């Protein structure tokens, strides 16, 4: 989200991917997952939103 807030041009599909990654990261942190599981959940969040 910081990239979008800074005004970077990432296209119309960039913002939903950022939100998916943000949601996946927050969820994995709340569930206290291992780093490898966190990375997988963040990647899934990017794919679902993208």
mmCIF entry with sequence, helices, sheets and N, C-alpha, C, O atoms, coordinates in Angstrom:
data_MODEL
# 
_entry.id   MODEL 
# 
_entity.id                         1 
_entity.type                       polymer 
_entity.pdbx_number_of_molecules   1 
# 
_entity_poly.entity_id                      1 
_entity_poly.type                           'polypeptide(L)' 
_entity_poly.nstd_linkage                   no 
_entity_poly.nstd_monomer                   no 
_entity_poly.pdbx_seq_one_letter_code       
;(UNK)(UNK)(UNK)(UNK)(UNK)(UNK)(UNK)(UNK)(UNK)(UNK)(UNK)(UNK)(UNK)(UNK)(UNK)(UNK)
(UNK)(UNK)(UNK)(UNK)(UNK)(UNK)(UNK)(UNK)(UNK)(UNK)(UNK)(UNK)(UNK)(UNK)(UNK)(UNK)
(UNK)(UNK)(UNK)(UNK)(UNK)(UNK)(UNK)(UNK)(UNK)(UNK)(UNK)(UNK)(UNK)(UNK)(UNK)(UNK)
(UNK)(UNK)
;
_entity_poly.pdbx_seq_one_letter_code_can   XXXXXXXXXXXXXXXXXXXXXXXXXXXXXXXXXXXXXXXXXXXXXXXXXX 
_entity_poly.pdbx_strand_id                 A 
# 
loop_
_entity_poly_seq.entity_id 
_entity_poly_seq.num 
_entity_poly_seq.mon_id 
_entity_poly_seq.hetero 
1 1  UNK n 
1 2  UNK n 
1 3  UNK n 
1 4  UNK n 
1 5  UNK n 
1 6  UNK n 
1 7  UNK n 
1 8  UNK n 
1 9  UNK n 
1 10 UNK n 
1 11 UNK n 
1 12 UNK n 
1 13 UNK n 
1 14 UNK n 
1 15 UNK n 
1 16 UNK n 
1 17 UNK n 
1 18 UNK n 
1 19 UNK n 
1 20 UNK n 
1 21 UNK n 
1 22 UNK n 
1 23 UNK n 
1 24 UNK n 
1 25 UNK n 
1 26 UNK n 
1 27 UNK n 
1 28 UNK n 
1 29 UNK n 
1 30 UNK n 
1 31 UNK n 
1 32 UNK n 
1 33 UNK n 
1 34 UNK n 
1 35 UNK n 
1 36 UNK n 
1 37 UNK n 
1 38 UNK n 
1 39 UNK n 
1 40 UNK n 
1 41 UNK n 
1 42 UNK n 
1 43 UNK n 
1 44 UNK n 
1 45 UNK n 
1 46 UNK n 
1 47 UNK n 
1 48 UNK n 
1 49 UNK n 
1 50 UNK n 
# 
_struct_asym.id          A 
_struct_asym.entity_id   1 
# 
loop_
_struct_conf.conf_type_id 
_struct_conf.id 
_struct_conf.pdbx_PDB_helix_id 
_struct_conf.beg_label_comp_id 
_struct_conf.beg_label_asym_id 
_struct_conf.beg_label_seq_id 
_struct_conf.pdbx_beg_PDB_ins_code 
_struct_conf.end_label_comp_id 
_struct_conf.end_label_asym_id 
_struct_conf.end_label_seq_id 
_struct_conf.pdbx_end_PDB_ins_code 
_struct_conf.beg_auth_comp_id 
_struct_conf.beg_auth_asym_id 
_struct_conf.beg_auth_seq_id 
_struct_conf.end_auth_comp_id 
_struct_conf.end_auth_asym_id 
_struct_conf.end_auth_seq_id 
_struct_conf.pdbx_PDB_helix_class 
_struct_conf.details 
_struct_conf.pdbx_PDB_helix_length 
HELX_P HELX_P1 AA1 UNK A 2  ? UNK A 5  ? UNK A 2  UNK A 5  1 ? 4  
HELX_P HELX_P2 AA2 UNK A 14 ? UNK A 30 ? UNK A 14 UNK A 30 1 ? 17 
HELX_P HELX_P3 AA3 UNK A 35 ? UNK A 49 ? UNK A 35 UNK A 49 1 ? 15 
# 
_struct_conf_type.id          HELX_P 
_struct_conf_type.criteria    ? 
_struct_conf_type.reference   ? 
# 
loop_
_atom_site.group_PDB 
_atom_site.id 
_atom_site.type_symbol 
_atom_site.label_atom_id 
_atom_site.label_alt_id 
_atom_site.label_comp_id 
_atom_site.label_asym_id 
_atom_site.label_entity_id 
_atom_site.label_seq_id 
_atom_site.pdbx_PDB_ins_code 
_atom_site.Cartn_x 
_atom_site.Cartn_y 
_atom_site.Cartn_z 
_atom_site.occupancy 
_atom_site.B_iso_or_equiv 
_atom_site.pdbx_formal_charge 
_atom_site.auth_seq_id 
_atom_site.auth_comp_id 
_atom_site.auth_asym_id 
_atom_site.auth_atom_id 
_atom_site.pdbx_PDB_model_num 
ATOM 1   N N  . UNK A 1 1  ? 0.811  -1.185  0.000   1.00 0.00 ? 1  UNK A N  1 
ATOM 2   C CA . UNK A 1 1  ? 0.000  0.000   0.000   1.00 0.00 ? 1  UNK A CA 1 
ATOM 3   C C  . UNK A 1 1  ? 0.862  1.259   0.000   1.00 0.00 ? 1  UNK A C  1 
ATOM 4   O O  . UNK A 1 1  ? 0.441  2.298   -0.510  1.00 0.00 ? 1  UNK A O  1 
ATOM 5   N N  . UNK A 1 2  ? 2.034  1.178   0.554   1.00 0.00 ? 2  UNK A N  1 
ATOM 6   C CA . UNK A 1 2  ? 2.902  2.360   0.585   1.00 0.00 ? 2  UNK A CA 1 
ATOM 7   C C  . UNK A 1 2  ? 3.288  2.787   -0.820  1.00 0.00 ? 2  UNK A C  1 
ATOM 8   O O  . UNK A 1 2  ? 3.451  3.978   -1.085  1.00 0.00 ? 2  UNK A O  1 
ATOM 9   N N  . UNK A 1 3  ? 3.436  1.827   -1.719  1.00 0.00 ? 3  UNK A N  1 
ATOM 10  C CA . UNK A 1 3  ? 3.791  2.156   -3.096  1.00 0.00 ? 3  UNK A CA 1 
ATOM 11  C C  . UNK A 1 3  ? 2.670  2.956   -3.749  1.00 0.00 ? 3  UNK A C  1 
ATOM 12  O O  . UNK A 1 3  ? 2.922  3.956   -4.422  1.00 0.00 ? 3  UNK A O  1 
ATOM 13  N N  . UNK A 1 4  ? 1.438  2.516   -3.549  1.00 0.00 ? 4  UNK A N  1 
ATOM 14  C CA . UNK A 1 4  ? 0.285  3.210   -4.116  1.00 0.00 ? 4  UNK A CA 1 
ATOM 15  C C  . UNK A 1 4  ? 0.148  4.589   -3.487  1.00 0.00 ? 4  UNK A C  1 
ATOM 16  O O  . UNK A 1 4  ? -0.113 5.568   -4.187  1.00 0.00 ? 4  UNK A O  1 
ATOM 17  N N  . UNK A 1 5  ? 0.321  4.671   -2.170  1.00 0.00 ? 5  UNK A N  1 
ATOM 18  C CA . UNK A 1 5  ? 0.208  5.953   -1.473  1.00 0.00 ? 5  UNK A CA 1 
ATOM 19  C C  . UNK A 1 5  ? 1.283  6.934   -1.925  1.00 0.00 ? 5  UNK A C  1 
ATOM 20  O O  . UNK A 1 5  ? 1.064  8.145   -1.908  1.00 0.00 ? 5  UNK A O  1 
ATOM 21  N N  . UNK A 1 6  ? 2.436  6.424   -2.327  1.00 0.00 ? 6  UNK A N  1 
ATOM 22  C CA . UNK A 1 6  ? 3.518  7.290   -2.794  1.00 0.00 ? 6  UNK A CA 1 
ATOM 23  C C  . UNK A 1 6  ? 3.287  7.773   -4.215  1.00 0.00 ? 6  UNK A C  1 
ATOM 24  O O  . UNK A 1 6  ? 4.015  8.637   -4.705  1.00 0.00 ? 6  UNK A O  1 
ATOM 25  N N  . UNK A 1 7  ? 2.271  7.218   -4.886  1.00 0.00 ? 7  UNK A N  1 
ATOM 26  C CA . UNK A 1 7  ? 1.941  7.679   -6.221  1.00 0.00 ? 7  UNK A CA 1 
ATOM 27  C C  . UNK A 1 7  ? 2.558  6.881   -7.350  1.00 0.00 ? 7  UNK A C  1 
ATOM 28  O O  . UNK A 1 7  ? 2.553  7.327   -8.497  1.00 0.00 ? 7  UNK A O  1 
ATOM 29  N N  . UNK A 1 8  ? 3.089  5.709   -7.045  1.00 0.00 ? 8  UNK A N  1 
ATOM 30  C CA . UNK A 1 8  ? 3.694  4.887   -8.093  1.00 0.00 ? 8  UNK A CA 1 
ATOM 31  C C  . UNK A 1 8  ? 2.613  4.359   -9.032  1.00 0.00 ? 8  UNK A C  1 
ATOM 32  O O  . UNK A 1 8  ? 1.516  4.010   -8.596  1.00 0.00 ? 8  UNK A O  1 
ATOM 33  N N  . UNK A 1 9  ? 2.928  4.305   -10.299 1.00 0.00 ? 9  UNK A N  1 
ATOM 34  C CA . UNK A 1 9  ? 1.995  3.787   -11.285 1.00 0.00 ? 9  UNK A CA 1 
ATOM 35  C C  . UNK A 1 9  ? 2.212  2.286   -11.413 1.00 0.00 ? 9  UNK A C  1 
ATOM 36  O O  . UNK A 1 9  ? 3.199  1.848   -12.005 1.00 0.00 ? 9  UNK A O  1 
ATOM 37  N N  . UNK A 1 10 ? 1.298  1.499   -10.864 1.00 0.00 ? 10 UNK A N  1 
ATOM 38  C CA . UNK A 1 10 ? 1.449  0.048   -10.916 1.00 0.00 ? 10 UNK A CA 1 
ATOM 39  C C  . UNK A 1 10 ? 0.284  -0.614  -11.645 1.00 0.00 ? 10 UNK A C  1 
ATOM 40  O O  . UNK A 1 10 ? 0.170  -1.840  -11.644 1.00 0.00 ? 10 UNK A O  1 
ATOM 41  N N  . UNK A 1 11 ? -0.572 0.177   -12.259 1.00 0.00 ? 11 UNK A N  1 
ATOM 42  C CA . UNK A 1 11 ? -1.685 -0.373  -13.015 1.00 0.00 ? 11 UNK A CA 1 
ATOM 43  C C  . UNK A 1 11 ? -2.879 -0.693  -12.142 1.00 0.00 ? 11 UNK A C  1 
ATOM 44  O O  . UNK A 1 11 ? -2.802 -0.678  -10.913 1.00 0.00 ? 11 UNK A O  1 
ATOM 45  N N  . UNK A 1 12 ? -3.994 -0.984  -12.814 1.00 0.00 ? 12 UNK A N  1 
ATOM 46  C CA . UNK A 1 12 ? -5.233 -1.220  -12.072 1.00 0.00 ? 12 UNK A CA 1 
ATOM 47  C C  . UNK A 1 12 ? -5.251 -2.555  -11.337 1.00 0.00 ? 12 UNK A C  1 
ATOM 48  O O  . UNK A 1 12 ? -6.037 -2.725  -10.405 1.00 0.00 ? 12 UNK A O  1 
ATOM 49  N N  . UNK A 1 13 ? -4.408 -3.505  -11.730 1.00 0.00 ? 13 UNK A N  1 
ATOM 50  C CA . UNK A 1 13 ? -4.387 -4.791  -11.037 1.00 0.00 ? 13 UNK A CA 1 
ATOM 51  C C  . UNK A 1 13 ? -3.401 -4.811  -9.870  1.00 0.00 ? 13 UNK A C  1 
ATOM 52  O O  . UNK A 1 13 ? -3.372 -5.786  -9.119  1.00 0.00 ? 13 UNK A O  1 
ATOM 53  N N  . UNK A 1 14 ? -2.615 -3.790  -9.702  1.00 0.00 ? 14 UNK A N  1 
ATOM 54  C CA . UNK A 1 14 ? -1.622 -3.755  -8.628  1.00 0.00 ? 14 UNK A CA 1 
ATOM 55  C C  . UNK A 1 14 ? -2.215 -3.563  -7.249  1.00 0.00 ? 14 UNK A C  1 
ATOM 56  O O  . UNK A 1 14 ? -1.792 -4.221  -6.299  1.00 0.00 ? 14 UNK A O  1 
ATOM 57  N N  . UNK A 1 15 ? -3.183 -2.679  -7.122  1.00 0.00 ? 15 UNK A N  1 
ATOM 58  C CA . UNK A 1 15 ? -3.764 -2.378  -5.807  1.00 0.00 ? 15 UNK A CA 1 
ATOM 59  C C  . UNK A 1 15 ? -4.469 -3.587  -5.185  1.00 0.00 ? 15 UNK A C  1 
ATOM 60  O O  . UNK A 1 15 ? -4.267 -3.841  -3.997  1.00 0.00 ? 15 UNK A O  1 
ATOM 61  N N  . UNK A 1 16 ? -5.285 -4.344  -5.926  1.00 0.00 ? 16 UNK A N  1 
ATOM 62  C CA . UNK A 1 16 ? -5.895 -5.528  -5.305  1.00 0.00 ? 16 UNK A CA 1 
ATOM 63  C C  . UNK A 1 16 ? -4.868 -6.567  -4.863  1.00 0.00 ? 16 UNK A C  1 
ATOM 64  O O  . UNK A 1 16 ? -5.072 -7.250  -3.859  1.00 0.00 ? 16 UNK A O  1 
ATOM 65  N N  . UNK A 1 17 ? -3.782 -6.692  -5.592  1.00 0.00 ? 17 UNK A N  1 
ATOM 66  C CA . UNK A 1 17 ? -2.728 -7.628  -5.179  1.00 0.00 ? 17 UNK A CA 1 
ATOM 67  C C  . UNK A 1 17 ? -2.073 -7.172  -3.895  1.00 0.00 ? 17 UNK A C  1 
ATOM 68  O O  . UNK A 1 17 ? -1.752 -7.987  -3.030  1.00 0.00 ? 17 UNK A O  1 
ATOM 69  N N  . UNK A 1 18 ? -1.875 -5.880  -3.770  1.00 0.00 ? 18 UNK A N  1 
ATOM 70  C CA . UNK A 1 18 ? -1.307 -5.332  -2.531  1.00 0.00 ? 18 UNK A CA 1 
ATOM 71  C C  . UNK A 1 18 ? -2.236 -5.619  -1.353  1.00 0.00 ? 18 UNK A C  1 
ATOM 72  O O  . UNK A 1 18 ? -1.777 -6.003  -0.278  1.00 0.00 ? 18 UNK A O  1 
ATOM 73  N N  . UNK A 1 19 ? -3.524 -5.434  -1.553  1.00 0.00 ? 19 UNK A N  1 
ATOM 74  C CA . UNK A 1 19 ? -4.488 -5.686  -0.487  1.00 0.00 ? 19 UNK A CA 1 
ATOM 75  C C  . UNK A 1 19 ? -4.536 -7.170  -0.121  1.00 0.00 ? 19 UNK A C  1 
ATOM 76  O O  . UNK A 1 19 ? -4.651 -7.517  1.054   1.00 0.00 ? 19 UNK A O  1 
ATOM 77  N N  . UNK A 1 20 ? -4.450 -8.042  -1.122  1.00 0.00 ? 20 UNK A N  1 
ATOM 78  C CA . UNK A 1 20 ? -4.428 -9.477  -0.854  1.00 0.00 ? 20 UNK A CA 1 
ATOM 79  C C  . UNK A 1 20 ? -3.212 -9.884  -0.049  1.00 0.00 ? 20 UNK A C  1 
ATOM 80  O O  . UNK A 1 20 ? -3.309 -10.692 0.875   1.00 0.00 ? 20 UNK A O  1 
ATOM 81  N N  . UNK A 1 21 ? -2.066 -9.323  -0.400  1.00 0.00 ? 21 UNK A N  1 
ATOM 82  C CA . UNK A 1 21 ? -0.837 -9.610  0.336   1.00 0.00 ? 21 UNK A CA 1 
ATOM 83  C C  . UNK A 1 21 ? -0.925 -9.069  1.763   1.00 0.00 ? 21 UNK A C  1 
ATOM 84  O O  . UNK A 1 21 ? -0.481 -9.721  2.708   1.00 0.00 ? 21 UNK A O  1 
ATOM 85  N N  . UNK A 1 22 ? -1.492 -7.891  1.909   1.00 0.00 ? 22 UNK A N  1 
ATOM 86  C CA . UNK A 1 22 ? -1.652 -7.289  3.232   1.00 0.00 ? 22 UNK A CA 1 
ATOM 87  C C  . UNK A 1 22 ? -2.564 -8.143  4.111   1.00 0.00 ? 22 UNK A C  1 
ATOM 88  O O  . UNK A 1 22 ? -2.257 -8.385  5.278   1.00 0.00 ? 22 UNK A O  1 
ATOM 89  N N  . UNK A 1 23 ? -3.674 -8.595  3.557   1.00 0.00 ? 23 UNK A N  1 
ATOM 90  C CA . UNK A 1 23 ? -4.605 -9.438  4.303   1.00 0.00 ? 23 UNK A CA 1 
ATOM 91  C C  . UNK A 1 23 ? -3.956 -10.772 4.670   1.00 0.00 ? 23 UNK A C  1 
ATOM 92  O O  . UNK A 1 23 ? -4.083 -11.236 5.803   1.00 0.00 ? 23 UNK A O  1 
ATOM 93  N N  . UNK A 1 24 ? -3.267 -11.384 3.716   1.00 0.00 ? 24 UNK A N  1 
ATOM 94  C CA . UNK A 1 24 ? -2.591 -12.653 3.989   1.00 0.00 ? 24 UNK A CA 1 
ATOM 95  C C  . UNK A 1 24 ? -1.524 -12.512 5.055   1.00 0.00 ? 24 UNK A C  1 
ATOM 96  O O  . UNK A 1 24 ? -1.380 -13.384 5.912   1.00 0.00 ? 24 UNK A O  1 
ATOM 97  N N  . UNK A 1 25 ? -0.774 -11.421 5.008   1.00 0.00 ? 25 UNK A N  1 
ATOM 98  C CA . UNK A 1 25 ? 0.264  -11.179 6.011   1.00 0.00 ? 25 UNK A CA 1 
ATOM 99  C C  . UNK A 1 25 ? -0.312 -10.955 7.396   1.00 0.00 ? 25 UNK A C  1 
ATOM 100 O O  . UNK A 1 25 ? 0.209  -11.466 8.387   1.00 0.00 ? 25 UNK A O  1 
ATOM 101 N N  . UNK A 1 26 ? -1.388 -10.189 7.458   1.00 0.00 ? 26 UNK A N  1 
ATOM 102 C CA . UNK A 1 26 ? -2.029 -9.927  8.754   1.00 0.00 ? 26 UNK A CA 1 
ATOM 103 C C  . UNK A 1 26 ? -2.630 -11.193 9.346   1.00 0.00 ? 26 UNK A C  1 
ATOM 104 O O  . UNK A 1 26 ? -2.515 -11.443 10.546  1.00 0.00 ? 26 UNK A O  1 
ATOM 105 N N  . UNK A 1 27 ? -3.274 -11.993 8.495   1.00 0.00 ? 27 UNK A N  1 
ATOM 106 C CA . UNK A 1 27 ? -3.872 -13.234 8.967   1.00 0.00 ? 27 UNK A CA 1 
ATOM 107 C C  . UNK A 1 27 ? -2.809 -14.207 9.464   1.00 0.00 ? 27 UNK A C  1 
ATOM 108 O O  . UNK A 1 27 ? -2.976 -14.834 10.510  1.00 0.00 ? 27 UNK A O  1 
ATOM 109 N N  . UNK A 1 28 ? -1.723 -14.331 8.719   1.00 0.00 ? 28 UNK A N  1 
ATOM 110 C CA . UNK A 1 28 ? -0.665 -15.267 9.127   1.00 0.00 ? 28 UNK A CA 1 
ATOM 111 C C  . UNK A 1 28 ? 0.017  -14.818 10.411  1.00 0.00 ? 28 UNK A C  1 
ATOM 112 O O  . UNK A 1 28 ? 0.424  -15.645 11.227  1.00 0.00 ? 28 UNK A O  1 
ATOM 113 N N  . UNK A 1 29 ? 0.140  -13.521 10.584  1.00 0.00 ? 29 UNK A N  1 
ATOM 114 C CA . UNK A 1 29 ? 0.743  -13.011 11.819  1.00 0.00 ? 29 UNK A CA 1 
ATOM 115 C C  . UNK A 1 29 ? -0.181 -13.284 13.011  1.00 0.00 ? 29 UNK A C  1 
ATOM 116 O O  . UNK A 1 29 ? 0.282  -13.651 14.091  1.00 0.00 ? 29 UNK A O  1 
ATOM 117 N N  . UNK A 1 30 ? -1.476 -13.102 12.807  1.00 0.00 ? 30 UNK A N  1 
ATOM 118 C CA . UNK A 1 30 ? -2.449 -13.355 13.866  1.00 0.00 ? 30 UNK A CA 1 
ATOM 119 C C  . UNK A 1 30 ? -2.526 -14.821 14.258  1.00 0.00 ? 30 UNK A C  1 
ATOM 120 O O  . UNK A 1 30 ? -2.819 -15.152 15.407  1.00 0.00 ? 30 UNK A O  1 
ATOM 121 N N  . UNK A 1 31 ? -2.261 -15.701 13.291  1.00 0.00 ? 31 UNK A N  1 
ATOM 122 C CA . UNK A 1 31 ? -2.311 -17.142 13.556  1.00 0.00 ? 31 UNK A CA 1 
ATOM 123 C C  . UNK A 1 31 ? -0.980 -17.692 14.049  1.00 0.00 ? 31 UNK A C  1 
ATOM 124 O O  . UNK A 1 31 ? -0.879 -18.879 14.360  1.00 0.00 ? 31 UNK A O  1 
ATOM 125 N N  . UNK A 1 32 ? 0.049  -16.841 14.124  1.00 0.00 ? 32 UNK A N  1 
ATOM 126 C CA . UNK A 1 32 ? 1.380  -17.224 14.599  1.00 0.00 ? 32 UNK A CA 1 
ATOM 127 C C  . UNK A 1 32 ? 1.959  -18.396 13.791  1.00 0.00 ? 32 UNK A C  1 
ATOM 128 O O  . UNK A 1 32 ? 2.429  -19.383 14.357  1.00 0.00 ? 32 UNK A O  1 
ATOM 129 N N  . UNK A 1 33 ? 1.915  -18.267 12.472  1.00 0.00 ? 33 UNK A N  1 
ATOM 130 C CA . UNK A 1 33 ? 2.416  -19.326 11.599  1.00 0.00 ? 33 UNK A CA 1 
ATOM 131 C C  . UNK A 1 33 ? 3.930  -19.231 11.429  1.00 0.00 ? 33 UNK A C  1 
ATOM 132 O O  . UNK A 1 33 ? 4.529  -18.181 11.662  1.00 0.00 ? 33 UNK A O  1 
ATOM 133 N N  . UNK A 1 34 ? 4.536  -20.341 11.020  1.00 0.00 ? 34 UNK A N  1 
ATOM 134 C CA . UNK A 1 34 ? 5.952  -20.333 10.684  1.00 0.00 ? 34 UNK A CA 1 
ATOM 135 C C  . UNK A 1 34 ? 6.168  -19.489 9.434   1.00 0.00 ? 34 UNK A C  1 
ATOM 136 O O  . UNK A 1 34 ? 5.233  -19.276 8.663   1.00 0.00 ? 34 UNK A O  1 
ATOM 137 N N  . UNK A 1 35 ? 7.386  -19.010 9.227   1.00 0.00 ? 35 UNK A N  1 
ATOM 138 C CA . UNK A 1 35 ? 7.679  -18.102 8.124   1.00 0.00 ? 35 UNK A CA 1 
ATOM 139 C C  . UNK A 1 35 ? 7.355  -18.729 6.765   1.00 0.00 ? 35 UNK A C  1 
ATOM 140 O O  . UNK A 1 35 ? 6.860  -18.037 5.875   1.00 0.00 ? 35 UNK A O  1 
ATOM 141 N N  . UNK A 1 36 ? 7.625  -20.012 6.592   1.00 0.00 ? 36 UNK A N  1 
ATOM 142 C CA . UNK A 1 36 ? 7.319  -20.651 5.301   1.00 0.00 ? 36 UNK A CA 1 
ATOM 143 C C  . UNK A 1 36 ? 5.808  -20.683 5.056   1.00 0.00 ? 36 UNK A C  1 
ATOM 144 O O  . UNK A 1 36 ? 5.356  -20.510 3.925   1.00 0.00 ? 36 UNK A O  1 
ATOM 145 N N  . UNK A 1 37 ? 5.033  -20.905 6.117   1.00 0.00 ? 37 UNK A N  1 
ATOM 146 C CA . UNK A 1 37 ? 3.577  -20.896 5.985   1.00 0.00 ? 37 UNK A CA 1 
ATOM 147 C C  . UNK A 1 37 ? 3.059  -19.481 5.747   1.00 0.00 ? 37 UNK A C  1 
ATOM 148 O O  . UNK A 1 37 ? 2.094  -19.285 5.008   1.00 0.00 ? 37 UNK A O  1 
ATOM 149 N N  . UNK A 1 38 ? 3.697  -18.502 6.369   1.00 0.00 ? 38 UNK A N  1 
ATOM 150 C CA . UNK A 1 38 ? 3.316  -17.101 6.145   1.00 0.00 ? 38 UNK A CA 1 
ATOM 151 C C  . UNK A 1 38 ? 3.531  -16.716 4.688   1.00 0.00 ? 38 UNK A C  1 
ATOM 152 O O  . UNK A 1 38 ? 2.672  -16.085 4.073   1.00 0.00 ? 38 UNK A O  1 
ATOM 153 N N  . UNK A 1 39 ? 4.675  -17.097 4.141   1.00 0.00 ? 39 UNK A N  1 
ATOM 154 C CA . UNK A 1 39 ? 4.966  -16.769 2.745   1.00 0.00 ? 39 UNK A CA 1 
ATOM 155 C C  . UNK A 1 39 ? 3.941  -17.397 1.814   1.00 0.00 ? 39 UNK A C  1 
ATOM 156 O O  . UNK A 1 39 ? 3.515  -16.770 0.844   1.00 0.00 ? 39 UNK A O  1 
ATOM 157 N N  . UNK A 1 40 ? 3.545  -18.621 2.098   1.00 0.00 ? 40 UNK A N  1 
ATOM 158 C CA . UNK A 1 40 ? 2.549  -19.299 1.280   1.00 0.00 ? 40 UNK A CA 1 
ATOM 159 C C  . UNK A 1 40 ? 1.201  -18.590 1.371   1.00 0.00 ? 40 UNK A C  1 
ATOM 160 O O  . UNK A 1 40 ? 0.534  -18.407 0.353   1.00 0.00 ? 40 UNK A O  1 
ATOM 161 N N  . UNK A 1 41 ? 0.795  -18.192 2.564   1.00 0.00 ? 41 UNK A N  1 
ATOM 162 C CA . UNK A 1 41 ? -0.481 -17.519 2.739   1.00 0.00 ? 41 UNK A CA 1 
ATOM 163 C C  . UNK A 1 41 ? -0.479 -16.151 2.057   1.00 0.00 ? 41 UNK A C  1 
ATOM 164 O O  . UNK A 1 41 ? -1.490 -15.748 1.480   1.00 0.00 ? 41 UNK A O  1 
ATOM 165 N N  . UNK A 1 42 ? 0.624  -15.446 2.116   1.00 0.00 ? 42 UNK A N  1 
ATOM 166 C CA . UNK A 1 42 ? 0.723  -14.154 1.440   1.00 0.00 ? 42 UNK A CA 1 
ATOM 167 C C  . UNK A 1 42 ? 0.643  -14.347 -0.067  1.00 0.00 ? 42 UNK A C  1 
ATOM 168 O O  . UNK A 1 42 ? -0.037 -13.582 -0.751  1.00 0.00 ? 42 UNK A O  1 
ATOM 169 N N  . UNK A 1 43 ? 1.328  -15.356 -0.594  1.00 0.00 ? 43 UNK A N  1 
ATOM 170 C CA . UNK A 1 43 ? 1.282  -15.633 -2.029  1.00 0.00 ? 43 UNK A CA 1 
ATOM 171 C C  . UNK A 1 43 ? -0.138 -16.004 -2.461  1.00 0.00 ? 43 UNK A C  1 
ATOM 172 O O  . UNK A 1 43 ? -0.589 -15.592 -3.529  1.00 0.00 ? 43 UNK A O  1 
ATOM 173 N N  . UNK A 1 44 ? -0.836 -16.773 -1.639  1.00 0.00 ? 44 UNK A N  1 
ATOM 174 C CA . UNK A 1 44 ? -2.225 -17.134 -1.958  1.00 0.00 ? 44 UNK A CA 1 
ATOM 175 C C  . UNK A 1 44 ? -3.108 -15.901 -1.953  1.00 0.00 ? 44 UNK A C  1 
ATOM 176 O O  . UNK A 1 44 ? -3.997 -15.773 -2.794  1.00 0.00 ? 44 UNK A O  1 
ATOM 177 N N  . UNK A 1 45 ? -2.875 -14.997 -1.024  1.00 0.00 ? 45 UNK A N  1 
ATOM 178 C CA . UNK A 1 45 ? -3.643 -13.752 -0.977  1.00 0.00 ? 45 UNK A CA 1 
ATOM 179 C C  . UNK A 1 45 ? -3.445 -12.911 -2.223  1.00 0.00 ? 45 UNK A C  1 
ATOM 180 O O  . UNK A 1 45 ? -4.384 -12.276 -2.703  1.00 0.00 ? 45 UNK A O  1 
ATOM 181 N N  . UNK A 1 46 ? -2.241 -12.902 -2.744  1.00 0.00 ? 46 UNK A N  1 
ATOM 182 C CA . UNK A 1 46 ? -1.952 -12.167 -3.968  1.00 0.00 ? 46 UNK A CA 1 
ATOM 183 C C  . UNK A 1 46 ? -2.696 -12.788 -5.147  1.00 0.00 ? 46 UNK A C  1 
ATOM 184 O O  . UNK A 1 46 ? -3.257 -12.073 -5.978  1.00 0.00 ? 46 UNK A O  1 
ATOM 185 N N  . UNK A 1 47 ? -2.699 -14.100 -5.217  1.00 0.00 ? 47 UNK A N  1 
ATOM 186 C CA . UNK A 1 47 ? -3.345 -14.784 -6.334  1.00 0.00 ? 47 UNK A CA 1 
ATOM 187 C C  . UNK A 1 47 ? -4.863 -14.647 -6.288  1.00 0.00 ? 47 UNK A C  1 
ATOM 188 O O  . UNK A 1 47 ? -5.503 -14.484 -7.326  1.00 0.00 ? 47 UNK A O  1 
ATOM 189 N N  . UNK A 1 48 ? -5.433 -14.712 -5.108  1.00 0.00 ? 48 UNK A N  1 
ATOM 190 C CA . UNK A 1 48 ? -6.893 -14.617 -4.983  1.00 0.00 ? 48 UNK A CA 1 
ATOM 191 C C  . UNK A 1 48 ? -7.379 -13.232 -5.377  1.00 0.00 ? 48 UNK A C  1 
ATOM 192 O O  . UNK A 1 48 ? -8.390 -13.102 -6.067  1.00 0.00 ? 48 UNK A O  1 
ATOM 193 N N  . UNK A 1 49 ? -6.676 -12.207 -4.951  1.00 0.00 ? 49 UNK A N  1 
ATOM 194 C CA . UNK A 1 49 ? -7.087 -10.838 -5.244  1.00 0.00 ? 49 UNK A CA 1 
ATOM 195 C C  . UNK A 1 49 ? -6.713 -10.426 -6.670  1.00 0.00 ? 49 UNK A C  1 
ATOM 196 O O  . UNK A 1 49 ? -7.343 -9.536  -7.242  1.00 0.00 ? 49 UNK A O  1 
ATOM 197 N N  . UNK A 1 50 ? -5.700 -11.063 -7.239  1.00 0.00 ? 50 UNK A N  1 
ATOM 198 C CA . UNK A 1 50 ? -5.216 -10.661 -8.565  1.00 0.00 ? 50 UNK A CA 1 
ATOM 199 C C  . UNK A 1 50 ? -6.019 -11.262 -9.606  1.00 0.00 ? 50 UNK A C  1 
ATOM 200 O O  . UNK A 1 50 ? -5.763 -11.039 -10.789 1.00 0.00 ? 50 UNK A O  1 
# 
